[in-house]
Amino acid sequence: MLTGRPPIEPLKEIVAYEALWNEQKASYKRLAVLFSQHPGSRPSDFLNEGVTTEFYEEIKAIVVNNVFGYKTNLLIKGTYDYPEKLNDAKEPLELLYYSGNLDYLSTRSVSIVGTRNPTPEGLKRTAKLVKLLVEDDFTIVSGLARGVDTHAHKTAIANGGRTVAVIGTPLDKVYPKENKEIQNVIAHNHLLISQVPFYRYRQQGIMGNRLFFPERNKTMSALSEGTVIIEAGETSGTLVQAKAALQQGRKLFILDSCFKNKAISWPEKFLKLGAIRVTEYADIINVLNQS
């Protein structure tokens, strides 16, 4: 809890945060600048009189009436349960929504990411790597996207491990739709996280909402000790996380198979920037255990 401040009223902070995002030019960068200029502030400190009762009630209804049956909780920067490692992000988040076991953020964790259209070999590599990390008591972090992400989550759960999903939609939305069941499982039995504002997401179209997905990759990286890229194309959003990992001082691991793919050039570029080429599991675990 912030020193010298009255207790946090969760709904009040959520409404205030949603109101900030309702401003026309709102972005993670603008909000990060705003809060950096006012250290120790909460979203409610910027709540203006223009927030109507109707807006308050609409946000309250969204938060309380989650059709999936799991509760919306929040993390506010500066409070005791806000993960310090998120401060390593270029634009630290002021508020996060979550459902599930927050203790997972205190465990050792690795991000497993990759293409939405993996090869059969890529899926096998994902499963093998996740199983080994689970055996070594690492929490598996991913983005619940189709492909590598989903396979990583499911493999972790199937092997009795922990998993954290950082999604690119609000907590009460599912993308892709076929992940409804596993999102429910993660929210109830593991940890589901979102940095996406409920109201803004509903007000804008697909093109605007697409921008939330690469932003969540930066959060996934910050929450993890390292990121492992299984497979990714030349323009994949996964590369946003690769760049973020290096900027945040995290380990970036790239599977050897990526380097052997002549259709892409990004692996060599990131190798020169400090990424680690992985030919076997020992290349990952030895580095993590030395850090």
RAHUZI-V723909 format. One line per field, one symbol per residue. phi: phi as a letter, one per 30 degrees, with the letter a starting at -180 (. if undefined). A space follows every 50 residues. Layout:
BEGIN
phi = ???
END
This chain:
BEGIN
phi = .ddicdedcedddddddddddddecdaddddddedddbeidceddcdcdd dddddedddeddddcdddicdccbccejddcddedddddebeddbbcabk cddedccdbbdcblddbddedddddeddddeddddcicdccachddjeed ddddddddciccbbccccbdecbbbdddceddddddddcbbcbbccdede dddcdedddedddddddddedddcdacccdbaddcddedddeddedddic dbcbdedddddddbcdeddddddkdcdccaeedcdddddcd
END
